[in-house]
Structure formats: structure tokens, C-alpha cells
Amino acid sequence: MISSLSFATVCYLAGLPADHKPEPEEILLAYVQVYDQRGGGVETAFREDKQGLGITKRNKKSFAAQALVTQLNALAHNLIIWFRAWLAQHCHKLWNLGILRMIRDVFHMNAWVTLDEFESVLEITLTQFDPFAVEISDALRQLLLPAQVDVNLGET
């Protein structure tokens, strides 16, 4: 087995006593146990991106075009994570949402946006019947307060 973790670290993570002299089988078992304790965060993030952003549906023949699509997917992923973090400061329900649910439940919310003559946003009216509307309207109101954008609930 190949690992970048030291034996002392593996023993600590596996819960083996520091003064214990393990047999080779115990060492291997400790490494396997520590490996199995991994969170799988990277695999989960890839699955969420594939489902939420539809990454597998956009393949290009040109290397440069595929590289651009990959970078755009990374930008979309980061924007969704940042937006969730901004809103979740005021709407704690959003912390538990993944990429797919953020896109499906939050970004597809019906709303009206009122612009001024310079095309700056003046007001956002969210539909009051959406399950996240009340919480998100409060969070958006706090987030957009410095920009002086009104956020309301209504029948859109």
C-alpha cells in the first residue's frame, strides 16, 4: 500500500495506542481503516457538478474549446458556491443545498425585476408561493441593502 501519511499519523487516526508495537497485518488494517474514513468530498463535488451543471452534456472536439468549457464550468461552480455562502449568512437553510438543488430550487425561482432608465436594478419581486421565497427574500434584502435594491414578495 502506498500512502503519503506517516505511520504515526495513521496509528493516531486509526485509534491505535501510541506505545503499541503493531504487527504488519495491523499496520495494513490501520491504513485501510484510515482510507475508508475518507469523506469522499471530491467525488461528491464532481457528481453534483455533473448533475447540476450538466457537464457531461457539453463536449467539444477542439482541445481549446473543451478547455474553455471546463473553465466556464469551474466558474459556474464557484459562482454557485459563493452565492450560496452569501445568502446562507441570512438563510441558514441554504447551507445544506448542493449544486443541483441551488440551481433547481433557488435559481429557477419566479421573479420580476424592475430596472431604471440606465438598466440598473431597482426592485426584485419574488413569488410568494415558492418554498424558499420568504427566506431568500430576507437574505437578498440584506445582501442588496448597500445597492439600495428593494426585495419584495408578491404574486409573479
Secondary structure, 3 states (H helix, E strand, C coil): CCCCCCHHHHHHHHCCCCCCCCCHHHHHHHHHHHHHCCCCHHHHHHHHHHHHHCHHHCCCCCHHHHHHHHHHHHHHHHHHHHHHHHHHCCCHHHHHCCHHHHHHHHHCCCEEEEECCCCCEEEEEEECCCCCHHHHHHHHHHHCHHHCCEEEEECC
